[in-house]
Structure formats: C-alpha cells, structure tokens
Amino acid sequence: MRFDELTETIVDGSGKPLEELNAARGTLNANGATRFDLAVRALRGEYDVPSTERDDGEIMDTLTSFPAKHVFQIATARSDAEDDAFVRDVAEAVRGNGAFALRVEEVNVKPRNKKFSAIWVSAWVHSARDVREANARVRANGKVKFVF
C-alpha cells in the first residue's frame, strides 16, 4: 500500500484505490481513503496489519509525508553513551554510506538512569525503508540494547 500524493488516496500495488478503504468512507469521497481515514481506522483497531505507530512498516509509510525528519532513539549502557567514539559510531551507522546516505542533523545523549542512556540521532529519511535499514545497521552494534 502507498499514499498517492496527487489524488490523496491510499492505493494498492496496481495504483488502484483500495476498495475496502473506499467502502469504509461511504459516500464521503468516491476517490478513495485519505491519510485521515486510515488514521481513524487504525485508532478504531480496524486496520489489521502487524504494525504499530512505532513500527517502520505500512502504517508509517502511509501516514508519513516523506522526506521527513526522523529521530532514531538508541538505548545503550550509560558508560557506552559517555564514550564519544561509540556515539560517533552510532551516528555513522544511522547515516550509512554511499549515494543513499542519510543527512544526520543532530546527535544528543540523554541519560535515563544510573545504568542506561538514550542516544537520539535526528536524520532526514525518504521512506520507511530508510528507517528500517538504519535501524538494522545500528542493531548490528553489540552494545546497542534497542533502537526505535
């Protein structure tokens, strides 16, 4: 599924508006479901996909206008977050390399308690796939507890 910017409809892989979502709209708009419609259905629990608002799957792809600034939140041991080289490595993992490298704008370390800290890396992403791939690169570091 994707959001068609020109017609503001949710469409399937063939480019046709999804009939199920259109039917849910009733007679409000024959052109298809909008982002708002999808959000309301998700809040009602009617949108049955294995995704959440924190996931980098279909819901994120549908509800987010890309490119967008995304804040990657990386949890790690406080001692690791105090190591500047580790923080740089995490930011570089988010950025990636090559032609599709993300533009990292800001990196902040936020101590959470005596044991753990969060590293927040703000970067511009072009799709949910960028988020998913960056998360995978960051998770490859054994010192990272989790990332979202």
N, C-alpha and C positions, 0 to 999 in steps of 0.2 A: 504494500500500500504506500501511496505517497500523496502529497498535497499538491494540487495543480494551482500554481500562483495566478494564472490567467483567469481561470473560472472559479477560483476559491472553492474547489470541490475535492473530496477525498476520492481517489481513483485507484483501481487495481492495476496490475501489471500491463494490461492491454490498453490502458488510458481511458477506459470507460468508467463513469461514476459507479460506485458500489451500490447495487440495488438495495441491499439490506439497510444501509445507512440512509439511502434516499427514502425508503418506505417509513423509516422511523421519523422522518421530517413531516410526514403527512402532506398537506398541500402548501406548506410554507414556502418551498422553493423547489421547483422541478429540476433545477440544475445539479442537485446533489447536496451532500452534507458539507458543512463548513468546519473549520477547526473548533469553533464554539460548540457545534453539535456533538463532535467527537468527545470534547472535554466533558460535556454534560453527561453523555452516555457512560463515559469512564467513571465519573463520580457516582453514577447510579449503579455501577457494577455490571452494566450491560455489555461492555466491551471485553470479551473473553479472550485475552491473549496472555502468554506467560511473560508479561512486562509490568513494571511499576513506574511510578513517576521518577524514581531514582535510576531506573534501568536505562541502558543506551540502545534500546530496541525500537520497536514500531511506534510506541506512544511518543517517545522523544522525537523521533524523526517526523512524526505527523504534527506535533504541537509546536515545534521549534522552527522559527524562521532563521534559516542559515544564509550567510555566515553569522555566527553568534559567538559571544564571549562565553566561555565555559570555565568554571572554577573546579579544577581537579583537587580533591581533598584526599591526602595520603596520610594514613596513620602509621606511626612508627614509634620505636622506643625513644624516650626523651633524649637519651645520650646520643643516639644516632642523629636526631634532628639538630643537635648542637654542633655537629660536625659539618663545617662549611662545604667540604668536598662531597659529602653524601648528599647534601641539599642541592648542590650543583648537578650531581649525577641524576637525581630525581627530576630536576627541571629539564635536563637534556633528554631524559627518557620520554618525558611528555612532548617535548619539541620534535623529537625524531630527527631524521636527516633526509637529504635528497630533495627532489623537486616538491614533495608533498609535506615538507616540514611545517609544523605549526608555528605561529608567531606568539611566543611567550611574552606577556607584558609585565607580569608581576609575580614575585615569589615571597610568601610570608610564612614564618614559622610561628605556630600558636601552641604554646604549652597547654596541655589539658589537665594534667595532674602530675604527681611525682614520677610516674612511670612512663607516660605516653605524651606525645606531641602530634600535632597535625601540621603538615606542610601543604599550604594552599598555593596552587600554581594556576594563574589566570592565563588562558590562551584563547586565540581565535580558532574556531573549528568550522569546517564547511559541511559536516554531516555527522550523523550519529556514528557512522563508521570511523571517523577520525577519533571520536571519544573512545570507542571500543578498542581501536588499535593502540592508542596512547595508554589506556588502562592496562592492556596486556604487556606493553613494554615496561611499565612501572612495576607491575606484579612480578616480573622476572627477577627483580632485585630481592634477594632473600631476606633483607632487613625490613621490607615493607609488610605491615600486618594486613592492611586492606586499603583499597582505593575506590572512590566513587566520585 
